[in-house]
Amino acid sequence: MLITYMANAFTLISGFGSMYIITNYTSVEVYGILAIIAATSGILTNLVSARTSEAIVRFVKEEMIKGNKENIKLILFIGFFIDIFIGLIILGLFYLLANFIATTFIKDASYTYEVWIYSFITFFTYIKGVPYGLMQTKEKFMIINSFTIVENFLKIVLLVFIVFYLKEIKLIDIIYVQILVSIVSFIMFLSYFIKIYKKEYLEIPLRKDTELIKRYWSFNIKTFTSSFLKAGNQKLDTLILGYFIDPKTVGIYEIIKKIVATPLGFLASPFNLLYYSKLVELYTNKKYDEFKGLIYNITLKITLISIVYLAFLLMLSSYLIDIFDLLLKVDILRLYIILLAPYAIPYFWWGRVFSNAVDPMYSIYTNALYMFLYFTLVIMLTYQFELIGLLIGIGLSKIITSNYLFKKLKYIKG
């Protein structure tokens, strides 16, 4: 647990450090443009993603319990094939849509190249899904978190380097840094994966198991459908602001969201990583009461700590305005923080784990509902009330969809 929090602390520091460097050495608008490009990357990835790392955890864990290494090797091969194939599709989508994204959401066609080149960050991040999934299944959390620390340390060091080396930082320089970091991260994960593979699976024969392949594809189709539906809502808030308002407003929103939500994500993310495999095991062994109790207990603690943190932020509002040059009144920032609370509190940390362990259809239903709310409630409120409307809309959407899964958890067998 300690090394996981250390890794997340590095991620948190790196994120705030990057935000400070970009906003102070370029502008809030450039930060907003980068956020729009990253949001587009998230949406396009979800359009075609099969969430391979989650499938690896689910199926490799099951085969480990059975002691079937032949099936584990087959699962790894299938996963790698899917990831490479989808990664290439992502590159192609970015190439075809780069100009449209730049003109529609950034409102400046000169950023077409930046949009296209950003796709390589997405590519190298996506294709490390199998190594990450296997390491998570093997509970190599120390190694995973060590790689995360190296990745974030390298990112901030390179950003500081270009600040002092270049007379003027441009958006493309920031993207080049992130591409380099994503390549280094992929190499680290791949190297350790090869080490595990050589030791445990190299000499194991690769054999076809039709029943396993059918179950794997059935799971992948459900997670693909879920991700496809999620493409309609994940990061859509950023694109909605870019379309209806401008990149500068996006920059202000993303800064506030990072201040409010990122530390809370830091609080919750270790539990997702550490208990994913455990929850799958509990459900597989039909220990339903333990399954629910673990989720309820952790969720209560996370929520209480989150409320204390949000109260702390409200007291520090004036200092935050000065640090990031937000050009907002204190009362307005406090209102934004309060409205972001339903979205930011990570009481929903267990949602994807629960869905994957119990029934992937739950994730599909949740994302379909969330997408419907985004394309109706959120867009309507943003059009009428701009940023305040968006905050109200996403808060209500999060409450409604979370309530659906809490009911499913409540009535699980046992």
DRENLUMZA-263205 format. One record per residue (C-alpha): residue in three letters; y, z, x. Coordinates in steps of 0.25 Angstrom, whole numbers, plus 5000, padded with zeros to 4 digits. Each point is the difference from the previous one (the first is absolute). Example, Ala and Ser with C-alpha at 12.3 -4.5 7.8 and 13.67 -1.06 7.14 Angstrom:
<nodes>
ALA498250315049 SER501449985006 
</nodes>
This chain:
<nodes>
MET500050005000 LEU501050045011 ILE499849865008 THR500249934986 TYR501350074998 MET500549975014 ALA499749854998 ASN500750014987 ALA501250075006 PHE500149895011 THR500049904988 LEU501150084993 ILE500850015013 SER499849855003 GLY500449964986 PHE501350085000 GLY500349965014 SER499849864997 MET500950014988 TYR501150075008 ILE500049895011 ILE500049894990 THR501150054991 ASN500950055012 TYR499849885009 THR499949894989 SER500450044986 VAL499450064987 GLU500049854995 VAL499049965011 TYR499250124997 GLY500049954986 ILE499649865004 LEU498850065008 ALA499650084988 ILE500049884991 ILE499149925010 ALA499150125001 ALA499950014985 THR499749854999 SER498950025010 GLY499450124992 ILE500049914988 LEU499449885006 THR498950085007 ASN499650074987 LEU499949874993 VAL498849965008 SER499550135006 ALA498650054998 ARG500350145007 THR498949985009 SER500250145007 GLU499750074987 ALA498849924998 ILE499550035014 VAL500150154997 ARG499349994987 PHE498849925004 VAL499850045014 LYS500050154996 GLU499049974989 GLU499149925011 MET500250115010 ILE499450104990 LYS498849914998 GLY499949985015 ASN500149854999 LYS500749945012 GLU499649864997 ASN500850004987 ILE501250075007 LYS500049885010 LEU500049904988 ILE501150074994 LEU500850005013 PHE499849855001 ILE500449974986 GLY501250095001 PHE500549925013 PHE499849874993 ILE500850044988 ASP501250065008 ILE500149875010 PHE500049914988 ILE501050084992 GLY500950025012 LEU500149855002 ILE500349984985 ILE501250105002 LEU500549925012 GLY500049884991 LEU500750064988 PHE501150055009 TYR500249865006 LEU500149944986 LEU500950104994 ALA500950055011 ASN501249914996 PHE499850044985 ILE500050155004 ALA501249995009 THR500949924990 THR499550084987 PHE500050155005 ILE500850005013 LYS500949894995 ASP500149945013 ALA499149885005 SER500350035014 TYR499050115000 THR498949914997 TYR499450015014 GLU500150155000 VAL499250004987 TRP498949915006 ILE499850075013 TYR499950134993 SER498749954995 PHE499350035013 ILE500350154999 THR499249994986 PHE498949925006 PHE499750095012 THR500150124991 TYR499149954990 ILE498949955009 LYS499750145006 GLY499550044986 VAL498550005005 PRO500250085013 TYR500950104992 GLY499050024989 LEU498850025009 MET500850105008 GLN500450074988 THR498550014995 LYS499650055013 GLU501150114999 LYS500649955013 PHE501450064995 MET500450055014 ILE499949855005 ILE500749954988 ASN501150095001 SER500149985015 PHE500249854998 THR501050034989 ILE500850095010 VAL500049895011 GLU500449894990 ASN501250084995 PHE500450055013 LEU500049855005 LYS500849964988 ILE501150095003 VAL500049985015 LEU500149854998 LEU501250014990 VAL500750105010 PHE499849905011 ILE500649884993 VAL501250084996 PHE500350025014 TYR499549875005 LEU500749914990 LYS501549994998 GLU499749984985 ILE498850034992 LYS499649904989 LEU498950014989 ILE499149905008 ASP500050105012 ILE499550114991 ILE498949914994 TYR499549965014 VAL499950155003 GLN499250024988 ILE499149885003 LEU499750055014 VAL499750144995 SER499049954989 ILE499349915010 VAL499850135009 SER499550084988 PHE499049894997 ILE499550005014 MET499850155001 PHE499250004986 LEU499249885004 SER499650065014 TYR499550134994 PHE499349934989 ILE499349915010 LYS499650135008 ILE499350064987 TYR499449864996 LYS499349985014 LYS499550155000 GLU499450004986 TYR499949864994 LEU499949895011 GLU498550015001 ILE499850014985 PRO499549874993 LEU501049944990 ARG499249984987 LYS500449954986 ASP500050104989 THR500349934987 GLU500150124992 LEU501050065010 ILE500849885001 LYS500149994984 ARG500550155000 TYR501049975011 TRP500649884994 SER500050074986 PHE500850115007 ASN500949905007 ILE500349924988 LYS500550134993 THR500850055011 PHE500649855002 THR500350004985 SER500750145002 SER500849965012 PHE500449874993 LEU500550084988 LYS500750105010 ALA500749885006 GLY500850004987 ASN500650145003 GLN499850045014 LYS501349985008 LEU500649934987 ASP501150104999 THR500649955013 LEU499949854996 ILE500650044986 LEU501250065007 GLY500149885010 TYR500049904988 PHE500950074990 ILE501050075011 ASP500049975015 PRO499350045013 LYS501150115003 THR499650074987 VAL498549985004 GLY500350075014 ILE500750124993 TYR498850014991 GLU499049995011 ILE500750105008 ILE500050104989 LYS498649974996 LYS499550035015 ILE500850135001 VAL499450054986 ALA498649935000 THR499549985014 PRO499950155004 LEU499350034987 GLY499049885004 PHE499950075013 LEU499650124993 ALA498949944992 SER499449885008 PRO499150095009 PHE499350044987 ASN499749864996 LEU499549975014 LEU499250135002 TYR499450014986 TYR499749864996 SER498650005006 LYS499850144995 LEU500349974986 VAL499149875000 GLU498950095005 LEU500250114989 TYR500049894989 THR498849935006 ASN499350135000 LYS500550034986 LYS500750135003 TYR501149974990 ASP500650144999 GLU500250015015 PHE500649864999 LYS501050034990 GLY500350145005 LEU500349945014 ILE501049904994 TYR500750114991 ASN500150105011 ILE500749915010 THR500949934990 LEU500650134995 LYS500350045015 ILE500649875003 THR500950004987 LEU500550145003 ILE500449975014 SER500749874995 ILE500950074991 VAL500450105011 TYR500349885009 LEU500849934989 ALA500950124998 PHE500250015015 LEU500549855000 LEU501050034988 MET500750105009 LEU500149915012 SER500549884992 SER501449995007 TYR499450005014 LEU499049894996 ILE501249924996 ASP500750015013 ILE498749985009 PHE499749864993 ASP501449964996 LEU499649984986 LEU501450004994 LEU499650084988 LYS500550124993 VAL499250125001 ASP499750024985 ILE499549854999 LEU499150035012 ARG499550124993 LEU499749934987 TYR499249895008 ILE499250115006 ILE499750064986 LEU499749874994 LEU499049965011 ALA499250134999 PRO499049954990 TYR499749885009 ALA500150085013 ILE499150124998 PRO498649965004 TYR499250074989 PHE499349864999 TRP499450015014 TRP498649994995 GLY500149884990 ARG499449895009 VAL499050095006 PHE499650054986 SER499949854994 ASN499249955012 ALA499050124999 VAL499850004985 ASP500449874994 PRO500949895007 MET500449954985 TYR500950134999 SER500849945011 ILE500149874993 TYR500450064987 THR501150095007 ASN500649885008 ALA500049924987 LEU500750114993 TYR501050025011 MET500349855002 PHE500349994985 LEU501050125001 TYR500649935012 PHE500249874993 THR500650064988 LEU500650145001 VAL500450005015 ILE500649865000 MET500750024987 LEU500650135005 THR500449945013 TYR500749894993 GLN500850094992 PHE500350125009 GLU499749945014 LEU499550115010 ILE500050114991 GLY499249924989 LEU499049975011 LEU499850145004 ILE499850044985 GLY499049894998 ILE499150025012 GLY500050154997 LEU499549984986 SER499049905004 LYS499450095010 ILE499950124990 ILE499349914989 THR499049945010 SER499750135007 ASN499750064986 TYR499049904997 LEU499150035013 PHE500250154998 LYS499349984987 LYS498949925006 LEU499850115011 LYS500050114989 TYR498949944992 ILE499149965012 LYS498550044998 GLY499650145004 
</nodes>
